[in-house]
Amino acid sequence: MTVTDDVTAITIGSGDMPVLATPMMMALMENAAMLAVKDFLPEGLTTVGGHIESSHLKPSKTGDVVKAVAEVTKVDGKKIEFKVAAYSGETLIGEGTHLRIIVDRETFMSRL
């Protein structure tokens, strides 16, 4: 994603600086994890976030292009654990772990 005013700490409400908001960086890492496994799941199944833990190591200014990557580290039944990281260019700006749970879409939504 390109850092725009819409994803800054000021706009999101997580800080008062015009830099990439930590929650937006974490959302990008969650999205990378979701996309990493979605094509391997049977039709009707998806994953939902269960836990994320991350450090935000360096700021990113408006106009910077940020990318996230996710690597599966463990599968235990319906639980999938990931190592996640975010980069601005080649610079590591955040890293952590993420847990996603495999769910049936219809069943999940029917419980709301």
VEXVEX-67917 format. One record per residue (C-alpha): residue in three letters; x, y, z. Coordinates in steps of 0.001 Angstrom, whole numbers, plus 500000, padded with zeros to 6 digits. Layout:
<torses>
ALAXYZ
...
</torses>
This chain:
<torses>
MET500000500000500000
THR501018503583499518
VAL500948505590502723
THR498270508253502272
ASP496628510635504712
ASP493841508032505128
VAL496191505550506851
THR498168507918509072
ALA498153507847512849
ILE496404511227512913
THR493490510013510773
ILE493180506571512400
GLY493393508057515873
SER496322505992517097
GLY498692508935517368
ASP499244512548516424
MET501910512250513732
PRO501464512141509928
VAL503049508664509594
LEU501719505174508869
ALA499471504140511763
THR500504500986513579
PRO496979499494513272
MET497153499955509489
MET500546498241509313
MET499132495367511352
ALA496068495164509087
LEU498387494922506083
MET500255492041507752
GLU496958490297508592
ASN495879490666504982
ALA499164489132503789
ALA498555486115506042
MET494964485716504847
LEU496054485878501212
ALA498949483446501809
VAL496568480562502519
LYS493258481450500854
ASP493933479519497629
PHE494735476356499620
LEU491393476206501449
PRO488371474275500185
GLU485500476353498820
GLY483349477802501581
LEU486213478053504062
THR488216481133504993
THR490378482308507873
VAL489735484878510558
GLY492263486616512752
GLY492674485190516229
HIS495753486978517580
ILE498450489311516343
GLU501570490516518074
SER503828493005516375
SER506535495552516832
HIS506539498771514805
LEU510229499487514320
LYS510414502474511973
PRO508027505161510753
SER506808505500507166
LYS505890508884505745
THR503126509810503338
GLY504067508621499862
ASP506128505635501042
VAL505174502260499584
VAL504789499593502262
LYS504410495850501701
ALA503746492947504040
VAL504764489311503860
ALA503538486277505768
GLU505053482835506203
VAL503206479856507664
THR505171478538510637
LYS502735475994512083
VAL499416474339511281
ASP497501472700514125
GLY494046471577513054
LYS492115474753512276
LYS494849477040513658
ILE497474478507511333
GLU500414480423512787
PHE502412482931510748
LYS505561484982510933
VAL504634488405509525
ALA506711491401508504
ALA506231494794506890
TYR508741496644504735
SER509159500109503298
GLY511361499376500320
GLU513995497003501697
THR513739498432505237
LEU512008496286507853
ILE509451498507509594
GLY507525495905511609
GLU507483492225512451
GLY505598489782514575
THR503406486719514741
HIS499826486156513721
LEU497283483394514367
ARG494414482714511984
ILE491597480217512449
ILE489974478302509579
VAL486189478745509598
ASP483228477899507426
ARG481935481208506050
GLU478210480403506370
THR478482478938509862
PHE480591481859511050
MET478174484459509716
SER475102482617511034
ARG476431482969514589
LEU476458486773514468
</torses>
